[in-house]
Amino acid sequence: MAFTTNKAVLSWIDEMAKITKPDQIVWIDGSEEQLEALRAQAVEEGIMIKLNEEKLPGCYLHRTDPNDVARVEGRTYICCKKQEDAGPTNNWMDPEEMYAKLYALYDGTMKGRTMYVIPYSMSVVGSPFAKYGIELTDSIYVVLNMAIMTRVGTNVLDALGDSPDYIKGLHSYADLDNDKKYIVHFPEDNTIMSINSNYGGNVLLGKKCFALRIASNLGRQEGWMAEHMLILGIQNPKGEIKYVCAAFPSACGKTNLAMLIPPEGYQKDGWKAWCVGDDIAWLRVGEDGQLWAVNPEHGFFGVAPGTNAKSNFNALECTKKGTIYTNVALNPADNTVWWEGLTKGDAIPETLIDWNGLEWHRGDEKKAAHPNSRFTAPAKNCPCLSSEYENPQGVPVSAIIFGGRRAKTAPLVYQSRDWEHGVFIGSTMASETTAAAAGAVGVVRRDPMAMLPFCGYHMADYWGHWLEMGKKIEKAPKIFNVNWFRTDDEGNFLWPGFGDNLRVLDWILKRCAGEIDAVETPIGYEPKPEDINIDGLDMTADDVANLLTVDKDLWKEEVAGIREFYAKFGEKVPAELKAQLETLASNLDK
């Protein structure tokens, strides 16, 4: 039975059902009773394995098809009427042509299956930030993950009422045919379609598809921002909490920063860190002229390998109940899970069942867990979850932080001169490839605002939107750039990272409050070395000074790289950003 009389919703579901031809349609009401029945059905059908109820209560393991283990950027499309609106960094096809292609692929894919109707909200239902979606899927795995990652239930339909203003999402795993896999966004129709995948990033349509690709376009139209950013609250010894948003490309420590544990000395002094979000931020200008942020999600979709009690204690704690693990190894000795980096040496189990369901032995060359194996964990599990997490108004943002992995070029931290300069810094964000990434090491990859794969329209227009937003925010956050990954000539990291990154945030927040001076350099404002607190570290002020050096020759190479990158976007690059580039070039010549 349907839980709504909304004609726009019912007619669209009817239309999609005529194409996909499911045996039955089941509405998801969000109740624990219904979800528990679906979990039991998933176990019975071999879709999930129930884990040790004492050690991992309410946790399950799922294995995807071995050829369906990650996001597929090559099969991800933005389909708008004009190709130039999608821009050079997105795949494009004419919407009519794409709809025809997809409807042919969806024809009868749900025969013998159930179509689940998932009404969900991104952000707190009824909040000024909230946006509603309905995902139709033939995958129980998707239903159970969406119930963790978003706010699912009939209250979403109540909040939507008779409005046609919702995001349509259609997913079918079909035959898992890689050659017919598509993840398609129609920003002009607020529609997302995914077929022939059953991997989270391609099928949990509330995540990157809605909360970034579609939402970035909505934000441009409606005057707000959807960003690939963590949101973190820092509480000082006086009890004041200031919030920062930060964007980093992958493998740059985003989850670690989002769930930061202050270093011992800071803890003794009473500092605390609170996680509001680890991946996505929606930002709006409040009535007070400040920028306010919410995390629109309801769970964490984290990478398992490398997560352990030392690297990220809070993330590991999140996974210990009500979590769905995907493509990790199963420990048959006690029916728990394992992945590379969870334990070391003799603590690695002797025998496991690997992510392909095959026997694995300690010392085997092959990986027990897939390198992109995941956990979907409820946000409420997080030991450092902010008390403001469910605040429908969000939190006020003091600073926006960009960063990447640079061995020599970028200093530990620097501040932009103003908002416009900050947008320039964000637009030129880059990381150097490490041994973990395919291909050559040390290649500079630009990933503006960490949004390159997730911006739902032309990237240069997106920069223009950032510049426009700057004019609307009376009390704009200050913008900074950090680099935890500076190395010496032997490739050793010069900064301890992890919890010690709070030392840099401490300086950032003092700058936001106007409590501390800075040094002007060709690239922006830097700390005086003595203003970075290194108490308790095996470091000197000279070591900090070394982390803050600006090598003009390297930065001249950087300018050349930025020119080349901007050239991809042609005439659309905002004049303000071109002027910022010329300022940087002339500063380096002085």
C-alpha positions, 0 to 999 in steps of 0.5 A, spaced: 500 500 500 502 507 498 503 511 504 501 518 500 496 521 495 501 525 492 500 525 485 507 527 482 510 521 486 504 516 485 504 517 477 512 517 477 512 510 481 507 507 476 510 509 470 517 506 472 513 500 474 510 499 467 517 499 465 521 495 470 515 490 471 516 488 478 512 482 481 510 486 487 511 493 490 513 494 497 513 501 501 519 502 506 516 505 512 522 506 516 520 501 522 525 497 525 520 491 525 520 492 517 527 493 517 528 487 521 524 482 517 528 485 511 535 483 514 532 476 516 530 475 508 537 478 506 540 472 510 535 467 508 537 469 500 544 469 502 545 477 500 548 478 507 551 474 513 549 475 520 555 476 524 557 475 531 551 478 535 555 478 542 561 482 539 558 485 533 550 486 535 546 488 529 552 487 524 552 484 517 557 482 511 555 483 504 559 481 498 558 485 491 560 482 485 567 481 484 567 486 478 562 491 482 567 494 487 567 501 486 565 508 483 565 508 476 567 515 473 567 513 466 560 510 467 557 516 470 553 522 466 551 529 467 545 529 462 543 536 461 540 540 454 546 543 453 553 540 453 557 546 455 553 546 462 556 539 464 563 542 462 569 538 460 570 534 467 563 530 466 561 525 461 555 528 457 549 525 453 543 528 450 537 527 456 532 524 450 538 520 448 540 517 454 533 516 457 531 512 451 537 508 452 536 507 459 529 505 459 531 500 454 535 497 459 530 497 465 525 494 461 523 488 465 529 488 469 525 487 476 521 481 473 521 476 479 523 481 483 520 486 488 520 494 487 522 497 494 519 504 494 524 508 499 522 515 501 528 519 504 530 525 507 537 529 506 538 533 513 533 533 519 526 532 516 522 539 516 529 543 517 530 549 512 536 545 509 532 538 508 531 535 501 526 529 500 528 524 495 524 517 493 529 511 491 526 505 487 530 499 487 530 492 487 536 491 492 534 489 499 542 491 500 540 498 498 534 499 502 538 497 508 544 501 507 539 507 505 536 506 512 543 507 515 545 513 511 539 517 510 533 518 514 527 513 511 520 513 513 513 515 512 514 522 516 518 524 509 512 523 505 508 527 510 513 533 510 513 532 502 505 533 502 502 534 495 509 537 493 512 535 486 519 538 489 523 531 490 528 528 487 527 521 483 531 515 483 531 509 480 536 503 481 536 496 478 542 491 479 539 488 473 544 483 470 550 487 473 553 487 466 559 492 466 558 494 459 551 496 461 552 500 467 550 507 468 550 512 473 546 518 470 544 525 473 538 529 470 539 535 473 534 539 469 529 534 471 532 532 479 532 525 477 538 520 478 538 513 474 543 507 476 543 500 473 547 494 473 551 496 479 550 494 486 556 497 489 554 503 495 557 509 491 553 507 485 546 505 488 545 509 495 543 515 491 542 519 497 550 520 497 554 522 492 549 522 486 543 527 490 547 530 496 553 532 491 551 532 484 544 534 484 544 538 490 550 542 487 546 544 481 540 546 486 544 550 490 547 554 484 539 555 483 537 556 490 543 560 493 546 555 497 552 550 497 553 543 497 560 541 498 564 535 499 566 537 506 567 534 513 564 539 519 568 539 525 567 542 532 573 544 536 571 546 544 577 550 547 578 550 555 573 555 556 567 551 553 567 555 547 565 551 540 567 553 533 566 549 527 570 548 521 569 545 514 574 542 510 575 539 503 580 534 501 581 529 496 581 522 497 587 519 501 588 525 505 586 524 512 579 527 511 575 521 516 581 522 521 580 529 521 573 529 522 573 524 528 580 527 531 582 526 538 586 531 541 593 530 543 594 528 550 596 535 552 590 539 549 586 533 552 589 535 559 587 542 558 580 541 556 580 541 549 575 536 545 573 535 538 566 534 536 564 530 529 558 533 525 559 530 519 565 526 515 563 527 508 558 532 505 556 539 508 550 543 505 551 550 507 547 556 507 547 564 509 543 565 516 539 571 518 545 573 522 550 573 516 554 567 517 555 561 513 551 555 517 552 548 515 549 541 516 551 534 514 545 531 510 547 524 511 545 520 517 551 515 517 558 514 515 560 510 509 567 509 510 573 505 507 575 499 512 582 498 510 587 502 514 582 503 520 584 501 526 584 503 534 590 507 533 589 510 526 582 512 527 579 509 534 572 513 533 571 510 526 572 503 528 567 504 534 562 507 529 562 500 526 561 495 532 553 495 532 548 496 527 553 496 521 553 493 514 560 491 512 561 490 504 567 486 501 571 485 508 574 478 510 570 474 515 573 471 521 570 464 521 573 462 528 568 467 531 564 470 526 567 477 526 570 481 520 577 483 519 581 487 514 588 489 512 591 494 517 586 492 523 591 488 527 598 486 525 603 481 526 600 475 530 594 478 531 592 477 524 588 471 524 591 465 521 585 463 517 580 467 514 574 467 508 576 473 503 572 478 500 571 473 494 568 467 499 575 463 498 579 461 504 585 465 506 591 464 510 596 469 514 602 471 509 598 470 503 600 475 497 592 476 495 588 481 500 583 478 504 579 484 504 578 489 498 582 495 498 575 499 497 571 495 502 567 499 506 562 499 512 556 503 513 555 505 520 549 509 523 552 516 525 549 515 532 554 510 534 560 515 533 563 517 540 565 524 538 558 525 535 556 533 536 550 534 540 548 539 534 548 534 529 541 533 529 540 541 529 535 543 524 539 550 523 546 547 523 552 550 526 556 556 524 562 556 520 568 560 522 573 557 517 573 553 511 580 549 510 582 546 503 588 541 503 592 536 499 598 531 499 604 535 497 611 533 498 614 539 498 610 545 495 605 547 500 607 549 507 603 546 513 598 551 513 597 558 510 591 563 510 588 566 504 588 574 503 580 574 503 574 570 500 576 571 493 583 569 494 580 563 498 576 561 492 582 561 488 586 556 493 580 551 493 580 551 485 587 549 484 587 544 490 591 538 488 594 532 491 600 528 488 599 521 487 602 516 492 604 508 491 597 506 492 594 510 486 595 507 479 600 510 475 606 514 476 608 517 483 608 524 484 604 526 479 600 532 481 592 531 480 588 537 481 581 536 484 578 543 485 574 543 492 575 536 492 569 536 487 572 534 481 568 527 480 562 530 484 560 537 481 553 536 477 555 542 472 560 546 469 566 546 474 568 554 472 561 556 473 561 552 480 567 557 481 563 563 479 557 560 484 563 560 490 564 567 488 557 569 488 556 566 495 562 570 497 558 577 496 552 574 500 555 572 506 556 578 511 561 574 516 564 570 511 568 564 514 576 565 513 579 560 508 585 556 509 590 551 506 593 545 510 598 540 508 600 534 513 604 531 508 610 535 507 616 530 507 624 530 507 629 528 502 628 521 504 620 521 503 619 521 511 613 526 513 615 532 517 609 533 521 606 527 526 599 528 523 592 525 526 590 528 533 596 533 532 593 536 527 589 540 532 595 544 533 594 547 526 586 548 527 588 552 534 592 557 530 587 557 524 581 559 530 586 564 533 586 567 526 579 567 525 578 570 532 583 575 530 587 573 536 594 572 533 598 575 527 601 572 521 606 573 516 605 575 509 608 571 504 607 571 496 602 565 497 598 568 503 598 569 510 603 564 514 604 563 522 610 565 525 613 558 527 613 560 535 605 560 534 604 553 532 604 549 539 609 544 539 609 542 546 610 535 547 612 534 540 619 532 538 620 538 534 623 545 535 621 552 532 626 551 526 622 544 524 616 548 524 619 554 520 622 548 515 614 546 514 612 553 513 618 555 507 615 557 500 620 555 495 619 560 489 621 555 484 616 550 486 611 555 486 613 558 479 612 550 477 605 550 480 603 557 477 605 553 470 600 547 472 595 552 474 595 555 467 594 549 464 589 546 468 585 553 467 586 552 460 581 546 460 575 550 462 576 556 457 573 562 457 568 560 463 574 561 468 572 567 472 576 573 471 577 574 478 580 567 479 585 569 473 587 575 476 588 571 482 593 567 478 597 573 475 597 576 482 601 569 485 605 570 479 607 577 480 608 576 487 613 570 486 617 575 481 618 580 487 
